[in-house]
Amino acid sequence: MSIVTCDMAMSVDGYVAGPDQSLEAPLGVGVEQSLHRWMFDDAVTNAAELEAITAAGAYVMGRNMFGPGRGGWDLDWTGWWGPEPPYHGPVFVLTHHERADLPMQGGTTFHFVTGGVGEAVSRAREAAGGKDVAVAGGASTVNQCLAAGVIDELRLHVAPVLLGRGERLFEGVARTELTPVSARHTPFVTHLTYTVGEG
């Protein structure tokens, strides 16, 4: 049976992005290396977790994860990933501004959803063809999905750093029971997996 998963790299103090985000530093100055070093410098050791991140049949993400804009669309912007994004499937982007579907190389198509997280997850489930749906981020989208109770499995990848400020996971999320499934430590990260239930 398909489920809704969520993988988030975060600091020990709960931040998934730091301050001073910009086009040149999408996660904040110096944060990419701090939070995602395990993905790039130790990919072999973390291969199972990396494979799981892109194993879903469809994805949901917030507009901030897709790009830096906030108002009307810059139609020349096609995401942070270049011509072939890593998703290789349908991605439903939450936004307040309508935009036509955006097919990319490698099988990724971005669909822009103005009806909120419920609509995005529903459309992603339908498009996933029986596979899991992954909530890809960022913090605001994950928090909305947790508050709405649509995430079944939460996978946290905790980097050994304190950021102190930025965009924080779990803001605005009410008491929620988490059942531990697994924990694994590697040199640059601790992987924690929980099933999510209502508290």
Rosetta blueprint (number, residue, H / E / L):
1 M L
2 S L
3 I L
4 V E
5 T E
6 C E
7 D E
8 M E
9 A E
10 M E
11 S E
12 V L
13 D L
14 G L
15 Y E
16 V E
17 A E
18 G L
19 P L
20 D L
21 Q L
22 S L
23 L L
24 E L
25 A L
26 P L
27 L L
28 G L
29 V L
30 G L
31 V H
32 E H
33 Q H
34 S H
35 L H
36 H H
37 R H
38 W H
39 M H
40 F H
41 D L
42 D L
43 A L
44 V L
45 T L
46 N L
47 A H
48 A H
49 E H
50 L H
51 E H
52 A H
53 I H
54 T L
55 A L
56 A L
57 G L
58 A E
59 Y E
60 V E
61 M E
62 G E
63 R H
64 N H
65 M H
66 F H
67 G L
68 P L
69 G L
70 R L
71 G L
72 G L
73 W L
74 D L
75 L L
76 D L
77 W L
78 T L
79 G L
80 W L
81 W L
82 G L
83 P L
84 E L
85 P L
86 P L
87 Y L
88 H L
89 G L
90 P E
91 V E
92 F E
93 V E
94 L E
95 T L
96 H L
97 H L
98 E L
99 R L
100 A L
101 D L
102 L E
103 P E
104 M L
105 Q H
106 G H
107 G H
108 T L
109 T E
110 F E
111 H E
112 F E
113 V E
114 T L
115 G L
116 G L
117 V H
118 G H
119 E H
120 A H
121 V H
122 S H
123 R H
124 A H
125 R H
126 E H
127 A H
128 A H
129 G L
130 G L
131 K L
132 D L
133 V E
134 A E
135 V E
136 A E
137 G E
138 G L
139 A H
140 S H
141 T H
142 V H
143 N H
144 Q H
145 C H
146 L H
147 A H
148 A H
149 G L
150 V L
151 I L
152 D L
153 E E
154 L E
155 R E
156 L E
157 H E
158 V E
159 A E
160 P L
161 V L
162 L L
163 L L
164 G L
165 R L
166 G L
167 E E
168 R E
169 L L
170 F L
171 E L
172 G L
173 V L
174 A L
175 R L
176 T E
177 E E
178 L E
179 T E
180 P E
181 V E
182 S E
183 A E
184 R E
185 H E
186 T E
187 P L
188 F L
189 V E
190 T E
191 H E
192 L E
193 T E
194 Y E
195 T E
196 V E
197 G E
198 E E
199 G L
